[in-house]
């Protein structure tokens, strides 16, 4: 059963404890609110300001589990705070550990400061949870995908558009790397895991995947330099730095170019002009490989 008074009090307390810079927002010159404004929290949680305000005033319908998860992420709650919020709203907290989409506050604080850098937060199955604006300009909005297509490894074998981001001479390596990575996660998580489900789906959809899966290759890790073929600025060679959250198995990927290099200049240009990926996304087609 929902505890409306407790929920409202908890939301107000967490909102007032956060400062704009804590969540990557500008402070401005005429701020009188002790913490975040309700409309700022609503934007962070991807909901209307009216809906969020009603929760703080103990009104409105019981929020869904999806809505509570969005609020927990928008308020940068810890896992314990997230679980408390779920219980106040009358829901059972989600399962912890790998498979959870809840990003830790610490990782979010780092991510929120990468406004001028291509970066993303991904799960162990290559599902993009967050991207910076320059990350979207570089590769498109990858967080929009649903179902199995959330996984870049799944899209690699089922959606030709996923391969357009990389030069054709790199495709064989990526196919081996994604297959090897999926096998590693499946072995770690077991036959009832989502990794096992993805492997079964791909086995039925892609002959290339079936061939590589049968080879049992493991331990193929990403190269130090990744090459991207952007439709507006051309080929970019970027280094990828990885920060891992071991509890959730989320990775923060940060892409940089060597200062003074051609790729560095192209990345600077992309940060100024954006790109067609900023306004549109990669095609939704899911052709067979």
Backbone bond lengths (Angstrom), bond angles and torsions (degrees), N, CA, C in turn:
res aa  C-N    CA-C-N  psi(-1)  N-CA   C-N-CA  omega(-1)  CA-C   N-CA-C  phi
1 X - - - 1.463 - - 1.528 109.73 -
2 X 1.311 115.95 138.72 1.459 120.51 -177.82 1.532 111.29 -71.29
3 X 1.317 115.99 136.38 1.459 123.14 174.41 1.528 106.65 -101.69
4 X 1.333 116.67 90.28 1.467 120.00 -172.87 1.529 112.36 -64.05
5 X 1.309 116.79 -42.33 1.459 119.84 -178.79 1.528 110.57 -66.54
6 X 1.334 115.59 -44.91 1.463 119.40 179.07 1.509 112.14 -64.69
7 X 1.351 116.65 -39.90 1.460 121.47 178.80 1.526 110.37 -63.21
8 X 1.328 116.37 -46.73 1.468 120.50 -178.97 1.525 110.83 -62.20
9 X 1.334 116.45 -43.22 1.461 120.28 -178.65 1.528 111.24 -65.39
10 X 1.317 116.07 -41.28 1.467 120.25 -179.74 1.521 110.82 -65.78
11 X 1.333 117.25 -43.53 1.469 120.53 179.44 1.527 111.07 -62.85
12 X 1.316 117.10 -44.20 1.468 119.81 179.18 1.525 111.01 -61.72
13 X 1.324 115.34 -44.02 1.455 119.45 -179.04 1.509 113.09 -62.15
14 X 1.328 117.20 -43.02 1.461 120.40 -179.57 1.519 110.72 -70.63
15 X 1.317 117.69 -38.25 1.471 120.61 178.97 1.525 110.56 -63.88
16 X 1.311 117.21 -44.00 1.462 121.06 -177.09 1.524 111.92 -71.53
17 X 1.351 116.99 -21.37 1.462 120.23 -179.79 1.527 112.25 -82.01
18 X 1.327 117.25 -17.86 1.460 121.26 -178.27 1.517 111.41 -90.29
19 X 1.323 116.27 140.71 1.454 122.64 173.52 1.526 108.78 -105.75
20 X 1.333 118.00 155.09 1.475 119.86 -178.70 1.518 113.53 -52.45
21 X 1.338 116.24 -41.88 1.466 119.26 -178.67 1.524 112.56 -67.48
22 X 1.333 117.59 -18.54 1.465 121.01 177.67 1.528 111.87 -69.50
23 X 1.326 116.34 -23.45 1.465 120.44 -175.45 1.523 111.91 -122.13
24 X 1.331 116.46 16.99 1.456 120.12 175.23 1.506 115.23 80.58
25 X 1.351 117.47 22.02 1.459 121.14 179.83 1.531 109.99 -106.79
26 X 1.336 117.86 149.30 1.468 120.07 175.74 1.526 110.61 -71.40
27 X 1.317 117.12 145.99 1.454 120.55 -178.43 1.527 112.21 -77.13
28 X 1.320 118.04 -39.30 1.458 120.03 -176.41 1.519 110.93 80.34
29 X 1.336 116.65 175.06 1.460 121.60 -173.40 1.526 113.84 -102.92
30 X 1.321 118.46 -19.20 1.464 120.67 -174.57 1.518 112.51 -119.14
31 X 1.305 116.42 38.84 1.465 120.21 -178.98 1.516 110.32 -82.15
32 X 1.333 115.47 123.81 1.452 121.16 177.58 1.528 111.33 -110.75
33 X 1.321 116.45 -17.79 1.457 120.87 -179.90 1.519 109.71 -68.20
34 X 1.342 116.89 139.00 1.459 120.72 -178.21 1.520 111.93 -67.85
35 X 1.306 117.16 -29.05 1.459 121.23 178.33 1.511 110.11 -131.11
36 X 1.324 116.11 -134.70 1.455 120.64 176.37 1.527 110.73 -82.75
37 X 1.308 116.00 151.76 1.459 120.70 173.09 1.535 108.96 -78.85
38 X 1.323 115.64 155.95 1.466 119.21 179.22 1.524 111.47 -59.70
39 X 1.332 116.96 -40.25 1.459 119.02 -179.18 1.523 111.91 -67.08
40 X 1.335 116.87 -29.07 1.464 119.73 176.56 1.521 110.99 -69.75
41 X 1.323 116.03 -43.53 1.462 119.77 177.34 1.516 110.50 -63.40
42 X 1.327 116.99 -42.38 1.467 120.65 179.23 1.524 110.85 -58.41
43 X 1.341 116.48 -42.52 1.471 119.65 179.06 1.524 110.77 -64.92
44 X 1.328 117.22 -40.79 1.462 120.95 178.54 1.523 111.51 -64.15
45 X 1.339 115.99 -31.07 1.467 121.11 -177.82 1.526 113.08 -93.57
46 X 1.337 116.59 1.44 1.470 122.00 178.46 1.537 112.08 59.99
47 X 1.331 115.38 49.55 1.458 120.30 176.88 1.520 108.56 -145.91
48 X 1.332 116.50 170.19 1.457 119.60 -178.93 1.525 110.38 -74.27
49 X 1.334 115.53 150.08 1.461 120.26 177.72 1.524 110.76 -62.80
50 X 1.325 117.06 -34.42 1.460 120.59 179.47 1.521 111.05 -64.21
51 X 1.336 116.69 -43.23 1.468 120.33 -179.53 1.523 110.12 -62.87
52 X 1.334 116.87 -47.22 1.454 119.84 -178.69 1.534 110.78 -64.19
53 X 1.323 116.79 -41.13 1.468 120.43 -179.46 1.516 111.32 -61.23
54 X 1.331 116.58 -37.46 1.467 119.26 179.69 1.524 111.22 -64.77
55 X 1.336 117.30 -34.27 1.466 119.74 177.77 1.523 110.49 -64.79
56 X 1.332 116.49 -41.90 1.467 119.81 179.23 1.526 111.78 -69.01
57 X 1.328 116.88 -20.36 1.473 120.62 179.90 1.521 112.15 -101.26
58 X 1.344 116.26 11.18 1.471 122.44 176.17 1.521 112.87 67.31
59 X 1.336 116.39 31.55 1.463 121.32 179.12 1.533 110.25 -119.40
60 X 1.322 114.39 175.34 1.452 120.69 174.18 1.511 113.33 85.87
61 X 1.342 117.19 171.65 1.467 121.97 -179.30 1.523 111.42 -72.54
62 X 1.306 115.60 166.38 1.461 120.27 175.86 1.530 109.23 -63.76
63 X 1.328 118.91 125.29 1.464 120.22 -179.95 1.529 110.98 -67.93
64 X 1.315 116.23 145.96 1.456 121.27 179.58 1.527 110.77 -73.03
65 X 1.316 116.79 167.02 1.460 121.20 177.26 1.532 110.37 -61.31
66 X 1.321 116.68 -38.62 1.465 120.36 178.69 1.522 110.95 -63.63
67 X 1.332 116.44 -39.86 1.455 120.01 179.69 1.530 111.08 -67.93
68 X 1.322 117.12 -40.89 1.461 120.54 178.68 1.527 110.54 -65.12
69 X 1.323 117.19 -39.06 1.465 120.32 177.66 1.519 110.62 -62.06
70 X 1.330 116.10 -38.89 1.462 120.64 179.41 1.528 110.68 -67.19
71 X 1.333 116.49 -40.13 1.465 120.19 178.01 1.528 110.47 -65.33
72 X 1.324 116.88 -42.94 1.466 120.79 179.73 1.521 111.08 -59.50
73 X 1.329 116.12 -39.81 1.458 119.42 179.30 1.518 111.40 -73.05
74 X 1.336 116.75 -41.05 1.453 120.30 -179.52 1.516 112.67 -63.79
75 X 1.335 117.86 -34.52 1.458 122.51 179.31 1.534 112.51 -87.30
76 X 1.327 116.28 4.94 1.465 121.29 178.46 1.529 111.49 56.13
77 X 1.332 116.47 45.50 1.448 120.20 -178.25 1.524 111.40 -76.67
78 X 1.339 115.50 148.52 1.454 120.29 171.09 1.531 108.28 -71.39
79 X 1.316 116.71 172.43 1.465 119.02 179.82 1.521 111.42 -65.10
80 X 1.329 117.10 -38.51 1.473 119.59 177.20 1.524 111.05 -64.94
81 X 1.322 116.94 -41.88 1.463 120.77 178.28 1.524 110.59 -66.38
82 X 1.327 117.12 -39.06 1.467 120.29 176.88 1.527 110.96 -60.12
83 X 1.327 116.56 -46.09 1.461 120.60 -179.28 1.529 110.70 -62.85
84 X 1.324 116.65 -39.29 1.467 121.40 177.50 1.529 109.99 -62.55
85 X 1.326 116.97 -42.32 1.463 121.32 179.33 1.523 110.82 -62.30
86 X 1.321 117.22 -42.80 1.464 120.51 178.23 1.523 111.02 -59.66
87 X 1.305 117.05 -43.09 1.470 120.32 -178.37 1.525 111.09 -67.51
88 X 1.340 116.82 -39.93 1.458 119.95 177.09 1.530 110.92 -60.43
89 X 1.339 116.05 -34.89 1.463 120.86 -178.85 1.527 112.51 -83.48
90 X 1.336 117.07 0.40 1.460 120.33 177.03 1.504 114.78 85.94
91 X 1.343 117.53 24.23 1.463 122.01 -179.89 1.525 110.60 -123.52
92 X 1.321 115.90 156.19 1.452 121.13 171.83 1.530 109.14 -77.83
93 X 1.323 117.92 136.12 1.466 119.49 179.37 1.520 111.28 -63.39
94 X 1.341 117.17 151.43 1.468 120.56 177.51 1.530 111.13 -67.09
95 X 1.310 114.96 162.43 1.459 120.60 176.38 1.524 109.24 -65.75
96 X 1.313 116.60 139.56 1.460 120.91 178.92 1.516 111.08 -86.88
97 X 1.332 115.30 172.95 1.454 120.83 174.31 1.514 112.77 85.43
98 X 1.337 117.36 -165.89 1.463 122.16 -179.18 1.530 111.34 -54.23
99 X 1.303 115.96 138.53 1.455 120.88 -177.17 1.506 112.23 103.99
100 X 1.327 117.06 -17.77 1.457 120.93 177.22 1.520 110.30 -81.23
101 X 1.344 116.35 143.13 1.467 121.07 177.70 1.530 111.90 -93.65
102 X 1.330 117.52 -1.03 1.462 120.42 -177.64 1.522 110.05 -75.26
103 X 1.328 115.95 118.90 1.462 121.71 -178.05 1.520 108.93 -88.73
104 X 1.324 116.69 136.80 1.461 120.49 -178.31 1.523 110.60 -66.08
105 X 1.348 117.05 148.04 1.468 119.89 179.28 1.520 113.04 -57.28
106 X 1.340 117.17 -38.53 1.453 119.74 -179.34 1.512 112.66 -61.64
107 X 1.333 116.16 -43.80 1.458 119.49 178.83 1.524 110.78 -67.02
108 X 1.332 116.91 -36.73 1.461 120.16 178.27 1.531 111.36 -65.77
109 X 1.336 116.66 -37.41 1.461 119.17 179.59 1.526 111.13 -63.06
110 X 1.317 116.34 -39.47 1.464 119.78 176.88 1.524 109.80 -67.82
111 X 1.324 116.45 -46.08 1.457 121.59 -178.24 1.525 111.70 -59.51
112 X 1.336 116.87 -41.92 1.463 121.13 -177.31 1.521 112.93 -63.19
113 X 1.325 117.38 -19.51 1.459 121.02 -179.31 1.528 113.22 -92.44
114 X 1.317 117.38 -1.32 1.465 121.70 -177.44 1.528 110.72 -96.68
115 X 1.316 116.05 47.30 1.463 120.19 -173.83 1.529 113.46 -67.85
116 X 1.329 117.55 -25.34 1.468 120.10 -176.32 1.527 112.12 -108.93
117 X 1.334 116.47 21.71 1.458 121.63 -174.72 1.527 110.25 -134.49
118 X 1.344 118.43 140.19 1.465 118.95 172.05 1.526 109.50 -68.20
119 X 1.312 117.01 123.25 1.465 121.30 -179.35 1.516 109.53 -154.16
120 X 1.325 115.56 155.49 1.459 120.78 176.76 1.517 109.63 -152.70
121 X 1.325 115.57 156.50 1.457 122.34 173.57 1.520 107.13 -111.88
122 X 1.332 116.50 126.83 1.460 121.04 -175.27 1.522 110.45 -129.33
123 X 1.331 115.55 156.53 1.460 121.83 174.43 1.527 109.05 -84.98
124 X 1.330 115.63 176.08 1.462 119.73 180.00 1.530 111.96 -67.91
125 X 1.332 117.51 -14.31 1.468 121.17 176.62 1.522 111.94 -97.88
126 X 1.335 116.52 11.29 1.458 119.75 178.13 1.511 113.73 74.62
127 X 1.340 117.01 30.26 1.464 121.76 177.17 1.521 108.65 -94.32
128 X 1.316 117.57 119.26 1.456 121.61 -177.23 1.521 110.36 -77.30
129 X 1.345 116.32 123.47 1.457 122.44 179.83 1.522 112.04 -98.27
130 X 1.321 116.98 -37.44 1.467 122.19 179.90 1.524 109.08 -143.81
131 X 1.334 115.77 148.85 1.460 122.32 172.81 1.519 109.58 -138.42
132 X 1.313 116.34 145.45 1.456 120.10 171.12 1.526 108.52 -76.42
133 X 1.327 118.38 161.18 1.472 120.30 177.85 1.531 113.03 -55.46
134 X 1.336 117.09 -39.96 1.464 119.03 179.29 1.529 110.81 -71.67
135 X 1.321 116.71 -28.00 1.457 119.82 173.96 1.515 111.27 -64.46
136 X 1.335 116.33 -40.83 1.467 120.74 177.22 1.518 110.48 -67.13
137 X 1.344 116.72 -39.89 1.468 119.99 178.26 1.518 111.01 -62.64
138 X 1.326 117.00 -30.59 1.463 120.89 -177.96 1.526 112.88 -78.36
139 X 1.335 117.76 -46.32 1.467 119.95 -171.74 1.517 114.35 -126.33
140 X 1.341 119.07 -1.38 1.450 121.00 -177.62 1.519 111.39 94.46
141 X 1.322 116.15 170.70 1.461 122.57 -178.39 1.526 109.40 -80.78
142 X 1.322 117.13 93.92 1.462 121.46 -177.12 1.523 112.63 -82.47
143 X 1.327 117.43 -17.68 1.466 120.73 -178.48 1.528 112.11 -77.12
144 X 1.314 117.65 -7.18 1.464 120.34 -176.38 1.525 112.79 -78.73
145 X 1.327 118.39 -15.75 1.455 121.49 -174.62 1.523 111.68 -70.31
146 X 1.312 116.26 153.42 1.457 122.43 179.55 1.528 110.04 -128.74
147 X 1.332 115.61 163.89 1.450 120.38 177.62 1.517 112.18 63.24
148 X 1.324 118.08 -152.68 1.470 121.08 -179.89 1.530 112.80 -58.03
149 X 1.337 116.40 -28.15 1.466 120.42 -178.15 1.525 113.00 -67.68
150 X 1.330 118.06 -7.55 1.461 119.25 173.35 1.524 110.66 -62.60
151 X 1.304 117.43 -28.77 1.466 121.95 -177.47 1.525 110.44 -82.66
152 X 1.343 117.20 126.00 1.458 120.68 178.49 1.521 110.73 -63.11
153 X 1.341 117.44 -32.55 1.455 119.78 177.47 1.517 112.04 -64.89
154 X 1.326 116.49 -38.76 1.462 120.07 177.29 1.522 110.33 -66.70
155 X 1.331 116.89 -45.46 1.462 119.98 -179.92 1.523 111.39 -63.54
156 X 1.335 116.67 -34.27 1.463 120.17 -178.30 1.532 111.24 -57.42
157 X 1.314 117.02 -37.02 1.460 120.76 -177.32 1.525 113.81 -95.78
158 X 1.323 118.38 -8.96 1.464 119.54 -175.84 1.522 114.04 -122.34
159 X 1.324 118.20 -14.23 1.459 121.64 -176.66 1.526 109.48 -129.38
160 X 1.328 118.64 108.01 1.469 121.24 -178.59 1.522 113.37 -55.93
161 X 1.336 118.33 -28.09 1.462 121.09 -178.94 1.522 111.84 -62.18
162 X 1.331 117.20 -27.90 1.463 120.24 -179.24 1.524 111.28 -64.58
163 X 1.327 116.94 -27.16 1.466 120.29 -176.87 1.521 112.61 -86.06
164 X 1.319 116.71 -14.08 1.457 119.68 -178.49 1.519 112.40 -68.00
165 X 1.329 117.74 -16.40 1.460 121.72 -179.43 1.524 112.76 -75.01
166 X 1.335 117.31 -15.62 1.461 120.32 -174.59 1.530 110.67 -126.58
167 X 1.340 117.92 148.40 1.465 121.01 177.21 1.526 110.57 -58.31
168 X 1.311 116.68 146.34 1.465 121.05 -175.47 1.521 112.82 -60.14
169 X 1.346 117.51 -30.67 1.464 119.35 -178.86 1.533 112.12 -70.53
170 X 1.336 117.50 -11.87 1.466 120.71 177.40 1.526 112.54 -94.77
171 X 1.311 117.53 -7.63 1.465 120.84 -172.19 1.526 112.85 -62.82
172 X 1.310 118.02 -41.85 1.468 120.30 -178.56 1.525 110.99 -60.61
173 X 1.333 115.79 -42.63 1.461 118.73 179.72 1.526 110.66 -63.89
174 X 1.327 118.05 -44.25 1.461 120.45 -179.29 1.526 110.91 -62.82
175 X 1.307 117.81 -38.29 1.467 120.64 177.98 1.522 110.75 -60.83
176 X 1.319 116.22 -44.70 1.473 120.47 178.60 1.524 110.78 -67.32
177 X 1.330 116.69 -40.09 1.469 120.47 -177.90 1.530 111.25 -65.56
178 X 1.337 117.36 -45.79 1.465 119.52 -179.08 1.530 111.08 -66.54
179 X 1.327 117.03 -37.72 1.467 120.00 178.36 1.517 110.78 -65.68
180 X 1.324 115.91 -45.04 1.462 121.16 178.59 1.529 111.03 -62.40
181 X 1.321 116.49 -43.14 1.458 120.07 -179.74 1.514 112.71 -63.19
182 X 1.323 116.63 -41.80 1.462 120.39 179.15 1.526 110.71 -64.89
183 X 1.320 116.79 -39.59 1.460 118.69 178.29 1.528 111.10 -64.18
184 X 1.327 116.38 -38.13 1.452 119.48 178.64 1.518 112.48 -63.65
185 X 1.348 117.06 -42.54 1.471 120.43 179.26 1.527 110.24 -68.18
186 X 1.328 117.14 -40.27 1.470 120.34 179.19 1.525 110.58 -61.29
187 X 1.328 116.62 -44.24 1.465 120.03 179.59 1.520 110.93 -62.49
188 X 1.329 116.53 -37.02 1.459 121.37 -179.51 1.525 112.17 -72.70
189 X 1.334 116.67 -40.34 1.473 120.30 -172.57 1.523 113.85 -96.33
190 X 1.324 118.83 -19.96 1.455 120.54 174.23 1.517 115.13 102.12
191 X 1.329 116.76 170.13 1.464 122.64 -174.08 1.527 115.32 -69.70
192 X 1.333 117.80 -13.45 1.463 120.83 178.99 1.528 112.10 -99.62
193 X 1.315 117.00 7.49 1.461 122.02 -174.57 1.524 112.23 -82.35
194 X 1.335 115.51 168.00 1.464 120.56 175.37 1.523 110.81 -65.95
195 X 1.322 117.12 -29.31 1.460 119.82 175.68 1.522 110.68 -61.73
196 X 1.329 116.48 -40.59 1.465 120.65 178.13 1.525 110.78 -65.15
197 X 1.335 116.52 -37.94 1.460 120.22 178.13 1.525 111.29 -64.93
198 X 1.339 116.52 -41.30 1.461 119.78 178.17 1.520 111.04 -64.50
199 X 1.327 116.59 -41.41 1.465 120.06 179.23 1.527 110.88 -61.77
200 X 1.320 116.37 -40.03 1.468 120.01 178.85 1.526 111.21 -65.83
201 X 1.335 116.45 -42.90 1.463 120.07 178.38 1.517 111.42 -62.46
202 X 1.325 116.95 -44.51 1.459 120.97 -177.95 1.526 111.65 -68.91
203 X 1.316 116.35 -33.61 1.461 119.92 177.30 1.529 110.60 -61.41
204 X 1.301 116.19 -35.32 1.460 119.95 179.19 1.514 114.22 -82.03
205 X 1.338 118.43 -15.92 1.465 120.62 -173.62 1.515 114.26 -109.04
206 X 1.310 119.15 -26.19 1.462 120.14 -171.01 1.524 112.07 -129.74
207 X 1.317 115.63 119.84 1.466 120.16 176.53 1.527 110.54 -66.66
208 X 1.333 116.34 -38.10 1.459 119.85 178.34 1.523 110.63 -60.11
209 X 1.322 116.81 -44.25 1.467 120.18 178.93 1.521 110.33 -62.92
210 X 1.331 117.70 -44.14 1.470 120.30 -179.31 1.520 111.03 -57.99
211 X 1.337 116.16 -42.07 1.467 120.57 -179.20 1.528 111.15 -64.50
212 X 1.333 116.00 -45.37 1.464 119.73 -179.33 1.527 111.66 -70.53
213 X 1.322 117.25 -36.74 1.464 121.53 -179.84 1.527 110.64 -62.09
214 X 1.300 115.93 -36.17 1.461 120.36 -179.08 1.527 112.49 -68.55
215 X 1.306 117.78 -18.17 1.468 121.21 -179.71 1.528 112.86 -81.17
216 X 1.321 117.82 -15.21 1.470 122.54 176.78 1.527 112.77 57.63
217 X 1.310 117.57 38.18 1.459 120.12 176.74 1.531 109.83 -74.28
218 X 1.317 116.93 137.75 1.455 122.29 177.09 1.529 109.45 -134.90
219 X 1.332 115.41 160.22 1.455 119.85 173.52 1.514 116.06 77.13
220 X 1.329 118.16 17.94 1.465 120.36 176.75 1.525 107.69 -86.08
221 X 1.301 116.92 108.57 1.460 122.67 -173.72 1.525 110.95 -100.16
222 X 1.343 116.99 159.16 1.469 120.13 179.54 1.525 111.43 -61.27
223 X 1.310 115.80 149.21 1.454 121.36 176.87 1.526 109.96 -72.71
224 X 1.317 115.67 157.14 1.465 121.12 -178.70 1.522 111.38 -63.25
225 X 1.321 116.70 -33.58 1.464 121.96 -179.94 1.521 108.78 -117.80
226 X 1.322 116.11 127.14 1.458 121.53 177.15 1.524 109.35 -104.64
227 X 1.305 115.28 139.76 1.463 119.95 179.99 1.525 109.72 -108.90
228 X 1.331 115.35 129.57 1.459 121.78 179.97 1.523 109.43 -120.47
229 X 1.310 115.54 139.70 1.463 121.77 178.38 1.525 107.72 -108.38
230 X 1.339 114.98 98.89 1.459 120.11 -176.18 1.530 110.16 -92.34
231 X 1.341 118.28 138.02 1.467 120.43 -175.39 1.524 113.91 -67.42
232 X 1.343 118.14 -19.62 1.463 120.48 -177.33 1.522 114.23 -103.49
233 X 1.334 117.45 -38.50 1.468 119.40 -175.54 1.516 113.14 -111.52
234 X 1.323 117.55 -3.65 1.454 120.35 176.49 1.519 113.65 88.07
235 X 1.328 116.24 -151.70 1.465 121.82 -173.54 1.527 111.19 -78.54
236 X 1.351 115.79 132.20 1.456 121.88 175.10 1.521 109.34 -123.73
237 X 1.328 116.19 138.78 1.455 122.08 174.81 1.525 107.62 -112.40
238 X 1.334 116.50 114.60 1.459 121.34 -171.61 1.523 111.32 -125.00
239 X 1.330 115.57 139.85 1.456 121.12 171.58 1.521 108.92 -83.06
240 X 1.311 116.31 145.47 1.471 121.03 -179.72 1.519 109.91 -119.74
241 X 1.338 116.40 117.47 1.462 122.10 174.92 1.529 108.39 -99.65
242 X 1.326 116.29 140.11 1.464 121.10 -173.51 1.523 110.53 -122.22
243 X 1.339 115.32 130.72 1.464 122.34 172.13 1.520 107.11 -116.63
244 X 1.333 116.86 121.71 1.464 122.01 -175.23 1.517 111.53 -104.91
245 X 1.342 115.84 133.75 1.460 122.62 169.52 1.532 106.44 -97.18
246 X 1.328 118.91 103.58 1.470 120.55 -172.95 1.518 114.02 -65.85
247 X 1.339 117.74 -26.31 1.470 119.44 -177.57 1.516 111.75 -70.13
248 X 1.330 117.07 -40.49 1.468 120.43 -178.02 1.522 112.26 -103.94
249 X 1.334 117.11 -8.70 1.467 122.54 -175.49 1.527 111.89 61.30
250 X 1.342 116.18 30.02 1.460 120.92 171.69 1.522 109.19 -88.03
251 X 1.327 116.14 147.49 1.458 121.35 177.23 1.519 109.55 -123.56
252 X 1.324 115.72 134.86 1.457 122.10 171.53 1.521 107.19 -96.67
253 X 1.327 116.65 116.49 1.459 122.54 -178.73 1.521 109.01 -104.87
254 X 1.320 116.65 124.40 1.458 122.47 -178.81 1.526 108.43 -120.08
255 X 1.324 116.06 125.06 1.464 121.66 -175.27 1.528 110.10 -106.02
256 X 1.326 116.00 127.83 1.464 121.09 179.51 1.518 109.78 -134.55
257 X 1.333 115.13 159.82 1.461 121.90 176.57 1.523 109.15 -118.25
258 X 1.309 117.15 151.92 1.463 121.89 178.69 1.528 108.80 -64.77
259 X 1.331 118.52 124.09 1.474 120.91 179.71 1.529 111.50 -54.20
260 X 1.320 115.68 135.70 1.453 121.31 179.77 1.508 114.48 87.77
261 X 1.344 117.03 -10.58 1.466 120.06 179.83 1.520 111.07 -80.29
262 X 1.316 116.12 165.83 1.463 120.80 177.32 1.528 110.76 -62.31
263 X 1.315 116.85 -38.13 1.464 120.43 178.83 1.526 111.11 -65.75
264 X 1.333 116.59 -34.67 1.460 120.40 177.72 1.527 110.41 -63.52
265 X 1.316 116.45 -43.99 1.462 120.67 178.79 1.524 110.84 -63.97
266 X 1.321 116.59 -40.14 1.466 120.43 179.69 1.522 110.87 -66.47
267 X 1.327 116.33 -37.31 1.460 119.98 179.18 1.523 110.53 -67.92
268 X 1.334 115.99 -38.15 1.458 120.18 175.93 1.527 110.60 -63.04
269 X 1.314 116.39 -41.76 1.462 120.96 178.22 1.522 110.53 -63.07
270 X 1.316 115.97 -42.54 1.463 120.55 -179.28 1.522 111.12 -64.22
271 X 1.335 117.06 -34.08 1.459 120.67 179.70 1.527 111.62 -69.47
272 X 1.329 116.64 -23.51 1.467 120.91 -179.69 1.521 111.40 -89.46
273 X 1.323 116.10 -48.12 1.470 119.98 -173.71 1.515 112.85 -95.49
274 X 1.341 117.17 -10.26 1.455 119.03 -175.25 1.508 109.82 71.72
275 X 1.290 117.20 -131.91 1.457 121.37 -179.24 1.502 109.29 169.60
276 X 1.308 114.88 170.61 1.475 117.07 -177.14 1.517 111.37 -63.51
277 X 1.357 117.93 -24.20 1.462 120.09 177.15 1.520 111.71 -66.23
278 X 1.349 117.14 -24.89 1.461 119.59 -178.82 1.518 111.45 -70.32
279 X 1.324 116.29 -31.52 1.461 120.54 -177.86 1.522 112.31 -99.65
280 X 1.303 116.46 -23.68 1.459 120.75 179.50 1.507 108.16 -136.99
281 X 1.311 116.10 167.70 1.445 119.88 -176.09 1.514 109.88 -120.85
282 X 1.339 115.13 171.15 1.454 119.09 178.45 1.522 109.59 -60.91
283 X 1.339 118.81 152.21 1.457 121.23 -177.76 1.521 112.45 -57.55
284 X 1.331 114.22 154.73 1.457 119.94 -178.95 1.527 112.84 -87.49
285 X 1.323 117.37 -4.45 1.451 119.90 -174.14 1.513 113.21 -56.74
286 X 1.320 116.93 146.76 1.442 121.62 178.62 1.516 109.15 -129.53
287 X 1.325 114.96 65.71 1.462 118.95 179.32 1.499 111.60 -73.38
288 X 1.308 117.29 156.74 1.453 122.33 178.03 1.519 109.57 -73.30
289 X 1.338 115.68 148.18 1.456 118.92 173.29 1.524 108.75 -91.11
